[in-house]
Amino acid sequence: MANISLALFILFFTLEQLDFLYTTSPLLEQYPQYFLIIYPICLLFGPSLWIHFKYVKSPERKFQVWDLAHMIPFLLFILIFMVPLFRFSGAERLAYSQANFMEKMMPLNYLRTTHVSIYGFVMVYFIVKERIYKMKKQGIYLTIIVAIYFVSAILQSYLTSFADSYRQFVIYFFIASTIILISGFILYAYPNILQQIHQKYFSSNLNEKERKRIAQKIGQLESGEKFFLNSAIDLKSFCEMIGERPHYVSQVFSEEFNTSFSNFINEKRVEYAKQMLQNPEFDNLKILAIAFDSGFNNNVTFNKAFVKFCGMTPGKFRKHSRKNS
C-alpha cells in the first residue's frame, strides 16, 4: 500500500503540473473544453501522502476502508463547486472564471491550498510528537518527504495569496516537482541512502552498551509478567514499565530484535493464543473469546496477526492441533 499511495501521489501531482502547462499556454484558447477538469486534483495530494506516511511508518498495517474517508473533501468539492461549472461549455467556463475570478474562483483556490496545508501541518505534528525523525531509516525518509511537502504547501499558499499572475506558480511547480518527484522516488527506491543519512546525521546517542542494557530489561520483562495481555498497552506505556525513552526502545526493537514494538506484542499474543487453542481445557471457548483473552481488541486483528505468524487461521490451527493430538 505504501508503494501504491506514493505512486498515486506522484500521478496526482504530475496531472496538476500538466494542467498548469495547459492553462498557461495557447492550448487553453484552442481547447477550452478541458479547462478546470484537473482543477480539484490537489485535494488528493494530502490524502495520498498521508496514507503513504501511515503505511511506511507501520509496514504491518493493512488497508482499511476508513482510509477512503480522506476522499470525502475531494468528492464534496466536485459535487458542490465543480458540477455546476461543468454544465457550461469549456469556452463558457473560461469566460465565467475570468469574469468572476476574485469573487468566485479565489475562494476555491483558498479552499484548495488550505486543504493541502492542513495535511502538511498534521504530518509535521506527528513527526515532532512521536519523534519519527529519530526512528531508523523509515523515520528519516518520512521526515524528508513531509518537510518537502510542507514547504511546497506553504509556498503554494503564499503564491495563491500574493502572486500577480498564474505564471508565477512556475516557481512552486519547479521546486515541488524537482524535489518531490525525484527525491521521493530515489529515497524510497534506494533505502540505503536513507540509512547513510540516518547514521551520519540522525543517529541517537544510544551506544551498543546501552542497547544491550535496554534489550536485557525487555528480556527480563518478557520472561516475567504477561504484559502483552493488556489490550491497551502501547509503546509509551511499555516504556514507562521499563523506565526507558520511547525512541530508544523503538531503536532497540529494530536493531537488537529486528522487529517493531507492535510486531513484538502481537507475536507474544499469538503464542499465548496458540497455547490456549492447543489446550483441551479451552475447547469450550470460542475463538473470539481466546482473542480477547490473548490481548487483542477484535477478531479481525487477531486473525491477521495469527495468519502472519502461523501461516493459518486460528480455526485451522485448532483443527490441526486436534488431529495431531
C-alpha positions as YAML, in Angstrom:
chain: A
units: angstrom
residues:
- id: 1
  name: MET
  ca: [0.00, 0.00, 0.00]
- id: 2
  name: ALA
  ca: [2.93, 2.35, 0.67]
- id: 3
  name: ASN
  ca: [4.14, 1.96, -2.93]
- id: 4
  name: ILE
  ca: [0.65, 2.42, -4.37]
- id: 5
  name: SER
  ca: [-0.09, 5.56, -2.37]
- id: 6
  name: LEU
  ca: [3.26, 7.10, -3.34]
- id: 7
  name: ALA
  ca: [2.63, 6.27, -6.99]
- id: 8
  name: LEU
  ca: [-0.82, 7.87, -6.75]
- id: 9
  name: PHE
  ca: [0.63, 10.99, -5.15]
- id: 10
  name: ILE
  ca: [3.16, 11.35, -7.97]
- id: 11
  name: LEU
  ca: [0.40, 10.75, -10.54]
- id: 12
  name: PHE
  ca: [-1.86, 13.40, -9.00]
- id: 13
  name: PHE
  ca: [0.93, 15.95, -8.84]
- id: 14
  name: THR
  ca: [2.00, 15.20, -12.40]
- id: 15
  name: LEU
  ca: [-1.57, 15.72, -13.62]
- id: 16
  name: GLU
  ca: [-1.71, 19.12, -11.91]
- id: 17
  name: GLN
  ca: [1.62, 20.03, -13.44]
- id: 18
  name: LEU
  ca: [0.34, 19.14, -16.90]
- id: 19
  name: ASP
  ca: [-2.80, 21.17, -16.20]
- id: 20
  name: PHE
  ca: [-0.60, 24.13, -15.25]
- id: 21
  name: LEU
  ca: [1.23, 23.87, -18.57]
- id: 22
  name: TYR
  ca: [-2.12, 23.69, -20.36]
- id: 23
  name: THR
  ca: [-3.68, 26.70, -18.64]
- id: 24
  name: THR
  ca: [-0.59, 28.90, -19.18]
- id: 25
  name: SER
  ca: [-0.21, 28.09, -22.88]
- id: 26
  name: PRO
  ca: [-2.13, 28.93, -26.08]
- id: 27
  name: LEU
  ca: [-3.67, 25.46, -25.83]
- id: 28
  name: LEU
  ca: [-6.19, 26.89, -23.36]
- id: 29
  name: GLU
  ca: [-7.75, 29.12, -26.02]
- id: 30
  name: GLN
  ca: [-7.62, 26.38, -28.66]
- id: 31
  name: TYR
  ca: [-9.04, 23.61, -26.46]
- id: 32
  name: PRO
  ca: [-11.10, 25.27, -23.69]
- id: 33
  name: GLN
  ca: [-13.19, 22.12, -23.19]
- id: 34
  name: TYR
  ca: [-10.50, 20.75, -20.85]
- id: 35
  name: PHE
  ca: [-10.47, 23.84, -18.62]
- id: 36
  name: LEU
  ca: [-10.89, 23.07, -14.87]
- id: 37
  name: ILE
  ca: [-11.11, 19.30, -15.35]
- id: 38
  name: ILE
  ca: [-7.93, 18.70, -13.32]
- id: 39
  name: TYR
  ca: [-8.60, 21.65, -11.01]
- id: 40
  name: PRO
  ca: [-9.72, 19.62, -7.92]
- id: 41
  name: ILE
  ca: [-6.83, 17.11, -8.13]
- id: 42
  name: CYS
  ca: [-4.71, 18.86, -5.50]
- id: 43
  name: LEU
  ca: [-7.31, 17.82, -2.91]
- id: 44
  name: LEU
  ca: [-5.85, 14.32, -3.31]
- id: 45
  name: PHE
  ca: [-2.26, 15.37, -2.56]
- id: 46
  name: GLY
  ca: [-2.66, 15.32, 1.21]
- id: 47
  name: PRO
  ca: [-4.72, 12.10, 1.45]
- id: 48
  name: SER
  ca: [-2.38, 10.08, -0.79]
- id: 49
  name: LEU
  ca: [0.76, 11.27, 1.03]
- id: 50
  name: TRP
  ca: [-0.90, 10.78, 4.43]
- id: 51
  name: ILE
  ca: [-1.76, 7.17, 3.57]
- id: 52
  name: HIS
  ca: [1.81, 6.69, 2.34]
- id: 53
  name: PHE
  ca: [3.02, 8.22, 5.63]
- id: 54
  name: LYS
  ca: [0.97, 5.78, 7.73]
- id: 55
  name: TYR
  ca: [1.94, 2.66, 5.81]
- id: 56
  name: VAL
  ca: [5.65, 3.46, 5.77]
- id: 57
  name: LYS
  ca: [5.51, 4.22, 9.49]
- id: 58
  name: SER
  ca: [3.70, 0.93, 10.19]
- id: 59
  name: PRO
  ca: [4.59, -1.58, 7.42]
- id: 60
  name: GLU
  ca: [2.50, -4.29, 9.04]
- id: 61
  name: ARG
  ca: [-0.64, -2.18, 8.70]
- id: 62
  name: LYS
  ca: [-3.27, -3.42, 6.25]
- id: 63
  name: PHE
  ca: [-5.55, -1.33, 4.07]
- id: 64
  name: GLN
  ca: [-8.69, -0.19, 5.86]
- id: 65
  name: VAL
  ca: [-11.92, 1.07, 4.34]
- id: 66
  name: TRP
  ca: [-11.73, 4.11, 6.61]
- id: 67
  name: ASP
  ca: [-8.68, 5.26, 4.64]
- id: 68
  name: LEU
  ca: [-11.09, 6.15, 1.84]
- id: 69
  name: ALA
  ca: [-12.74, 8.75, 4.10]
- id: 70
  name: HIS
  ca: [-9.96, 11.13, 3.10]
- id: 71
  name: MET
  ca: [-11.60, 11.25, -0.33]
- id: 72
  name: ILE
  ca: [-14.70, 12.99, 1.07]
- id: 73
  name: PRO
  ca: [-13.44, 16.61, 0.71]
- id: 74
  name: PHE
  ca: [-12.41, 15.88, -2.89]
- id: 75
  name: LEU
  ca: [-15.84, 14.45, -3.73]
- id: 76
  name: LEU
  ca: [-17.70, 17.25, -1.96]
- id: 77
  name: PHE
  ca: [-15.62, 19.86, -3.77]
- id: 78
  name: ILE
  ca: [-16.58, 18.32, -7.10]
- id: 79
  name: LEU
  ca: [-20.27, 17.97, -6.26]
- id: 80
  name: ILE
  ca: [-20.70, 21.43, -4.72]
- id: 81
  name: PHE
  ca: [-18.40, 23.62, -6.81]
- id: 82
  name: MET
  ca: [-17.37, 21.82, -9.98]
- id: 83
  name: VAL
  ca: [-20.56, 20.13, -11.19]
- id: 84
  name: PRO
  ca: [-22.35, 23.49, -11.68]
- id: 85
  name: LEU
  ca: [-19.37, 24.75, -13.69]
- id: 86
  name: PHE
  ca: [-19.22, 21.63, -15.83]
- id: 87
  name: ARG
  ca: [-22.74, 22.38, -17.05]
- id: 88
  name: PHE
  ca: [-21.17, 25.15, -19.11]
- id: 89
  name: SER
  ca: [-19.17, 24.55, -22.22]
- id: 90
  name: GLY
  ca: [-15.40, 24.91, -21.99]
- id: 91
  name: ALA
  ca: [-15.46, 28.40, -23.51]
- id: 92
  name: GLU
  ca: [-18.23, 29.45, -21.12]
- id: 93
  name: ARG
  ca: [-16.29, 28.09, -18.12]
- id: 94
  name: LEU
  ca: [-13.24, 30.03, -19.18]
- id: 95
  name: ALA
  ca: [-15.18, 33.25, -19.68]
- id: 96
  name: TYR
  ca: [-17.02, 32.78, -16.37]
- id: 97
  name: SER
  ca: [-13.82, 32.22, -14.38]
- id: 98
  name: GLN
  ca: [-12.14, 35.25, -15.96]
- id: 99
  name: ALA
  ca: [-15.13, 37.48, -15.28]
- id: 100
  name: ASN
  ca: [-15.62, 36.24, -11.71]
- id: 101
  name: PHE
  ca: [-12.07, 35.41, -10.73]
- id: 102
  name: MET
  ca: [-11.86, 37.33, -7.43]
- id: 103
  name: GLU
  ca: [-15.44, 36.68, -6.32]
- id: 104
  name: LYS
  ca: [-15.83, 33.01, -7.32]
- id: 105
  name: MET
  ca: [-12.50, 31.40, -8.17]
- id: 106
  name: MET
  ca: [-10.21, 32.85, -5.48]
- id: 107
  name: PRO
  ca: [-12.29, 31.38, -2.60]
- id: 108
  name: LEU
  ca: [-11.96, 27.99, -4.29]
- id: 109
  name: ASN
  ca: [-8.22, 28.49, -4.60]
- id: 110
  name: TYR
  ca: [-8.05, 29.27, -0.88]
- id: 111
  name: LEU
  ca: [-10.01, 26.10, -0.10]
- id: 112
  name: ARG
  ca: [-7.59, 24.02, -2.16]
- id: 113
  name: THR
  ca: [-4.43, 25.46, -0.64]
- id: 114
  name: THR
  ca: [-5.86, 25.28, 2.89]
- id: 115
  name: HIS
  ca: [-6.67, 21.60, 2.41]
- id: 116
  name: VAL
  ca: [-3.13, 20.91, 1.15]
- id: 117
  name: SER
  ca: [-1.59, 22.86, 4.05]
- id: 118
  name: ILE
  ca: [-3.70, 21.14, 6.73]
- id: 119
  name: TYR
  ca: [-2.27, 17.75, 5.78]
- id: 120
  name: GLY
  ca: [1.21, 19.26, 5.87]
- id: 121
  name: PHE
  ca: [0.69, 20.60, 9.41]
- id: 122
  name: VAL
  ca: [-0.82, 17.28, 10.57]
- id: 123
  name: MET
  ca: [2.13, 15.25, 9.29]
- id: 124
  name: VAL
  ca: [4.67, 17.67, 10.76]
- id: 125
  name: TYR
  ca: [2.80, 17.41, 14.07]
- id: 126
  name: PHE
  ca: [3.15, 13.63, 14.15]
- id: 127
  name: ILE
  ca: [6.79, 13.79, 13.05]
- id: 128
  name: VAL
  ca: [7.58, 16.02, 16.03]
- id: 129
  name: LYS
  ca: [5.21, 14.50, 18.58]
- id: 130
  name: GLU
  ca: [6.29, 10.89, 18.01]
- id: 131
  name: ARG
  ca: [9.90, 11.82, 17.23]
- id: 132
  name: ILE
  ca: [9.65, 9.93, 14.00]
- id: 133
  name: TYR
  ca: [12.78, 11.70, 12.76]
- id: 134
  name: LYS
  ca: [14.75, 9.53, 15.20]
- id: 135
  name: MET
  ca: [13.22, 6.22, 14.12]
- id: 136
  name: LYS
  ca: [15.53, 4.23, 11.82]
- id: 137
  name: LYS
  ca: [15.54, 4.77, 8.07]
- id: 138
  name: GLN
  ca: [11.77, 4.91, 7.61]
- id: 139
  name: GLY
  ca: [11.58, 7.78, 10.08]
- id: 140
  name: ILE
  ca: [14.22, 9.79, 8.27]
- id: 141
  name: TYR
  ca: [12.59, 9.09, 4.92]
- id: 142
  name: LEU
  ca: [9.22, 10.28, 6.22]
- id: 143
  name: THR
  ca: [10.78, 13.38, 7.76]
- id: 144
  name: ILE
  ca: [12.36, 14.35, 4.46]
- id: 145
  name: ILE
  ca: [9.23, 13.72, 2.41]
- id: 146
  name: VAL
  ca: [6.97, 15.56, 4.87]
- id: 147
  name: ALA
  ca: [9.38, 18.51, 5.03]
- id: 148
  name: ILE
  ca: [9.35, 18.74, 1.24]
- id: 149
  name: TYR
  ca: [5.56, 18.55, 1.14]
- id: 150
  name: PHE
  ca: [5.18, 21.12, 3.92]
- id: 151
  name: VAL
  ca: [7.48, 23.66, 2.26]
- id: 152
  name: SER
  ca: [5.69, 23.15, -1.06]
- id: 153
  name: ALA
  ca: [2.28, 23.61, 0.61]
- id: 154
  name: ILE
  ca: [3.38, 26.86, 2.28]
- id: 155
  name: LEU
  ca: [4.82, 28.12, -1.00]
- id: 156
  name: GLN
  ca: [1.59, 27.27, -2.81]
- id: 157
  name: SER
  ca: [-0.46, 29.12, -0.17]
- id: 158
  name: TYR
  ca: [1.82, 32.15, -0.39]
- id: 159
  name: LEU
  ca: [1.62, 32.32, -4.18]
- id: 160
  name: THR
  ca: [-2.15, 31.87, -4.12]
- id: 161
  name: SER
  ca: [-2.44, 34.94, -1.90]
- id: 162
  name: PHE
  ca: [0.24, 37.20, -3.35]
- id: 163
  name: ALA
  ca: [1.17, 36.12, -6.89]
- id: 164
  name: ASP
  ca: [0.46, 38.70, -9.58]
- id: 165
  name: SER
  ca: [-0.21, 36.09, -12.23]
- id: 166
  name: TYR
  ca: [-0.74, 32.36, -12.52]
- id: 167
  name: ARG
  ca: [2.55, 32.07, -14.36]
- id: 168
  name: GLN
  ca: [4.43, 32.87, -11.15]
- id: 169
  name: PHE
  ca: [3.39, 29.42, -9.92]
- id: 170
  name: VAL
  ca: [6.16, 28.05, -12.11]
- id: 171
  name: ILE
  ca: [8.40, 28.56, -9.07]
- id: 172
  name: TYR
  ca: [6.21, 26.29, -6.97]
- id: 173
  name: PHE
  ca: [5.96, 23.63, -9.66]
- id: 174
  name: PHE
  ca: [9.68, 23.70, -10.31]
- id: 175
  name: ILE
  ca: [10.60, 23.26, -6.65]
- id: 176
  name: ALA
  ca: [7.84, 20.78, -5.83]
- id: 177
  name: SER
  ca: [8.31, 18.61, -8.91]
- id: 178
  name: THR
  ca: [12.10, 18.58, -8.72]
- id: 179
  name: ILE
  ca: [12.23, 17.68, -5.04]
- id: 180
  name: ILE
  ca: [9.11, 15.57, -4.61]
- id: 181
  name: LEU
  ca: [9.22, 13.53, -7.79]
- id: 182
  name: ILE
  ca: [12.97, 12.93, -7.98]
- id: 183
  name: SER
  ca: [13.85, 12.79, -4.28]
- id: 184
  name: GLY
  ca: [10.71, 10.87, -3.39]
- id: 185
  name: PHE
  ca: [11.43, 8.18, -5.94]
- id: 186
  name: ILE
  ca: [15.14, 7.90, -5.13]
- id: 187
  name: LEU
  ca: [14.69, 7.89, -1.36]
- id: 188
  name: TYR
  ca: [12.08, 5.16, -1.45]
- id: 189
  name: ALA
  ca: [13.67, 3.07, -4.22]
- id: 190
  name: TYR
  ca: [17.14, 3.16, -2.64]
- id: 191
  name: PRO
  ca: [16.71, 2.91, 1.13]
- id: 192
  name: ASN
  ca: [20.48, 2.53, 1.63]
- id: 193
  name: ILE
  ca: [20.73, 6.27, 1.05]
- id: 194
  name: LEU
  ca: [18.37, 6.79, 3.98]
- id: 195
  name: GLN
  ca: [20.49, 4.54, 6.14]
- id: 196
  name: GLN
  ca: [23.60, 6.56, 5.33]
- id: 197
  name: ILE
  ca: [21.82, 9.83, 6.13]
- id: 198
  name: HIS
  ca: [20.47, 8.33, 9.33]
- id: 199
  name: GLN
  ca: [23.88, 7.13, 10.51]
- id: 200
  name: LYS
  ca: [25.64, 10.35, 9.63]
- id: 201
  name: TYR
  ca: [23.19, 12.98, 10.82]
- id: 202
  name: PHE
  ca: [20.39, 11.49, 12.89]
- id: 203
  name: SER
  ca: [21.86, 8.63, 14.89]
- id: 204
  name: SER
  ca: [20.88, 8.80, 18.53]
- id: 205
  name: ASN
  ca: [23.48, 8.75, 21.27]
- id: 206
  name: LEU
  ca: [22.42, 5.23, 22.22]
- id: 207
  name: ASN
  ca: [25.60, 3.17, 22.04]
- id: 208
  name: GLU
  ca: [25.89, -0.60, 21.86]
- id: 209
  name: LYS
  ca: [26.25, -0.99, 25.61]
- id: 210
  name: GLU
  ca: [23.04, 0.96, 26.23]
- id: 211
  name: ARG
  ca: [21.20, -1.01, 23.57]
- id: 212
  name: LYS
  ca: [22.24, -4.27, 25.22]
- id: 213
  name: ARG
  ca: [21.16, -2.93, 28.62]
- id: 214
  name: ILE
  ca: [17.68, -1.97, 27.35]
- id: 215
  name: ALA
  ca: [17.39, -5.26, 25.46]
- id: 216
  name: GLN
  ca: [18.14, -7.10, 28.70]
- id: 217
  name: LYS
  ca: [15.42, -5.17, 30.53]
- id: 218
  name: ILE
  ca: [12.97, -6.09, 27.78]
- id: 219
  name: GLY
  ca: [14.03, -9.71, 28.03]
- id: 220
  name: GLN
  ca: [13.58, -9.74, 31.80]
- id: 221
  name: LEU
  ca: [10.11, -8.25, 31.50]
- id: 222
  name: GLU
  ca: [9.31, -10.69, 28.72]
- id: 223
  name: SER
  ca: [10.14, -13.69, 30.93]
- id: 224
  name: GLY
  ca: [8.08, -12.34, 33.81]
- id: 225
  name: GLU
  ca: [4.55, -10.95, 33.79]
- id: 226
  name: LYS
  ca: [2.35, -11.31, 30.73]
- id: 227
  name: PHE
  ca: [2.15, -7.59, 29.99]
- id: 228
  name: PHE
  ca: [1.07, -8.25, 26.41]
- id: 229
  name: LEU
  ca: [-2.34, -9.48, 27.61]
- id: 230
  name: ASN
  ca: [-3.24, -5.87, 28.35]
- id: 231
  name: SER
  ca: [-5.10, -4.79, 25.21]
- id: 232
  name: ALA
  ca: [-4.42, -1.12, 25.96]
- id: 233
  name: ILE
  ca: [-0.64, -1.43, 26.08]
- id: 234
  name: ASP
  ca: [1.28, 0.77, 23.65]
- id: 235
  name: LEU
  ca: [4.90, 1.83, 23.22]
- id: 236
  name: LYS
  ca: [4.54, 4.71, 25.67]
- id: 237
  name: SER
  ca: [3.07, 2.61, 28.49]
- id: 238
  name: PHE
  ca: [5.57, -0.19, 27.80]
- id: 239
  name: CYS
  ca: [8.44, 2.28, 28.13]
- id: 240
  name: GLU
  ca: [7.01, 3.54, 31.41]
- id: 241
  name: MET
  ca: [7.09, -0.04, 32.68]
- id: 242
  name: ILE
  ca: [10.81, -0.41, 31.98]
- id: 243
  name: GLY
  ca: [11.73, 3.23, 32.61]
- id: 244
  name: GLU
  ca: [13.18, 4.00, 29.17]
- id: 245
  name: ARG
  ca: [12.57, 6.56, 26.45]
- id: 246
  name: PRO
  ca: [10.25, 5.50, 23.59]
- id: 247
  name: HIS
  ca: [12.63, 6.37, 20.74]
- id: 248
  name: TYR
  ca: [15.44, 4.40, 22.45]
- id: 249
  name: VAL
  ca: [13.18, 1.39, 22.93]
- id: 250
  name: SER
  ca: [11.99, 1.62, 19.34]
- id: 251
  name: GLN
  ca: [15.61, 1.65, 18.20]
- id: 252
  name: VAL
  ca: [16.39, -1.40, 20.34]
- id: 253
  name: PHE
  ca: [13.46, -3.36, 18.91]
- id: 254
  name: SER
  ca: [14.67, -2.53, 15.41]
- id: 255
  name: GLU
  ca: [18.40, -3.14, 15.87]
- id: 256
  name: GLU
  ca: [18.52, -5.82, 18.58]
- id: 257
  name: PHE
  ca: [15.31, -7.77, 17.95]
- id: 258
  name: ASN
  ca: [14.91, -6.97, 14.22]
- id: 259
  name: THR
  ca: [11.22, -6.18, 14.68]
- id: 260
  name: SER
  ca: [8.85, -3.39, 15.71]
- id: 261
  name: PHE
  ca: [7.08, -2.98, 19.04]
- id: 262
  name: SER
  ca: [3.67, -3.82, 17.55]
- id: 263
  name: ASN
  ca: [5.01, -6.97, 15.91]
- id: 264
  name: PHE
  ca: [6.72, -7.94, 19.15]
- id: 265
  name: ILE
  ca: [3.49, -7.60, 21.14]
- id: 266
  name: ASN
  ca: [1.33, -9.35, 18.56]
- id: 267
  name: GLU
  ca: [3.74, -12.25, 18.27]
- id: 268
  name: LYS
  ca: [3.60, -12.76, 22.05]
- id: 269
  name: ARG
  ca: [-0.18, -12.65, 21.97]
- id: 270
  name: VAL
  ca: [-0.33, -15.17, 19.13]
- id: 271
  name: GLU
  ca: [1.98, -17.56, 21.03]
- id: 272
  name: TYR
  ca: [-0.28, -17.26, 24.06]
- id: 273
  name: ALA
  ca: [-3.37, -17.89, 21.91]
- id: 274
  name: LYS
  ca: [-1.73, -20.96, 20.37]
- id: 275
  name: GLN
  ca: [-1.29, -22.47, 23.81]
- id: 276
  name: MET
  ca: [-4.98, -21.91, 24.55]
- id: 277
  name: LEU
  ca: [-6.06, -23.34, 21.20]
- id: 278
  name: GLN
  ca: [-3.96, -26.45, 21.78]
- id: 279
  name: ASN
  ca: [-5.23, -26.96, 25.33]
- id: 280
  name: PRO
  ca: [-8.39, -29.17, 25.53]
- id: 281
  name: GLU
  ca: [-9.40, -27.27, 28.68]
- id: 282
  name: PHE
  ca: [-10.30, -24.29, 26.49]
- id: 283
  name: ASP
  ca: [-12.29, -26.20, 23.86]
- id: 284
  name: ASN
  ca: [-15.48, -24.62, 25.19]
- id: 285
  name: LEU
  ca: [-14.17, -21.13, 24.39]
- id: 286
  name: LYS
  ca: [-14.93, -19.54, 21.05]
- id: 287
  name: ILE
  ca: [-12.04, -18.15, 19.05]
- id: 288
  name: LEU
  ca: [-13.22, -14.59, 19.71]
- id: 289
  name: ALA
  ca: [-13.01, -15.22, 23.45]
- id: 290
  name: ILE
  ca: [-9.48, -16.54, 23.03]
- id: 291
  name: ALA
  ca: [-8.61, -13.44, 21.02]
- id: 292
  name: PHE
  ca: [-9.78, -11.18, 23.84]
- id: 293
  name: ASP
  ca: [-8.01, -13.31, 26.46]
- id: 294
  name: SER
  ca: [-4.81, -13.02, 24.45]
- id: 295
  name: GLY
  ca: [-4.90, -9.22, 24.44]
- id: 296
  name: PHE
  ca: [-6.45, -8.50, 21.04]
- id: 297
  name: ASN
  ca: [-9.24, -5.94, 20.71]
- id: 298
  name: ASN
  ca: [-11.12, -7.64, 17.88]
- id: 299
  name: ASN
  ca: [-11.28, -10.79, 15.80]
- id: 300
  name: VAL
  ca: [-10.03, -9.15, 12.59]
- id: 301
  name: THR
  ca: [-6.73, -8.03, 14.12]
- id: 302
  name: PHE
  ca: [-6.36, -11.41, 15.80]
- id: 303
  name: ASN
  ca: [-6.87, -13.33, 12.56]
- id: 304
  name: LYS
  ca: [-4.43, -11.14, 10.63]
- id: 305
  name: ALA
  ca: [-1.74, -11.46, 13.29]
- id: 306
  name: PHE
  ca: [-2.31, -15.21, 13.62]
- id: 307
  name: VAL
  ca: [-2.01, -15.79, 9.88]
- id: 308
  name: LYS
  ca: [1.09, -13.60, 9.77]
- id: 309
  name: PHE
  ca: [2.96, -15.54, 12.45]
- id: 310
  name: CYS
  ca: [1.47, -19.02, 11.95]
- id: 311
  name: GLY
  ca: [0.56, -19.15, 8.29]
- id: 312
  name: MET
  ca: [-3.02, -20.25, 9.00]
- id: 313
  name: THR
  ca: [-6.17, -19.01, 10.69]
- id: 314
  name: PRO
  ca: [-6.86, -19.74, 14.39]
- id: 315
  name: GLY
  ca: [-9.71, -22.09, 13.39]
- id: 316
  name: LYS
  ca: [-7.48, -24.16, 11.12]
- id: 317
  name: PHE
  ca: [-4.77, -24.20, 13.77]
- id: 318
  name: ARG
  ca: [-7.22, -25.56, 16.35]
- id: 319
  name: LYS
  ca: [-8.45, -28.28, 13.98]
- id: 320
  name: HIS
  ca: [-4.89, -29.20, 13.03]
- id: 321
  name: SER
  ca: [-3.91, -29.42, 16.70]
- id: 322
  name: ARG
  ca: [-6.86, -31.75, 17.42]
- id: 323
  name: LYS
  ca: [-5.90, -34.10, 14.57]
- id: 324
  name: ASN
  ca: [-2.34, -34.39, 15.82]
- id: 325
  name: SER
  ca: [-3.24, -34.86, 19.47]
...
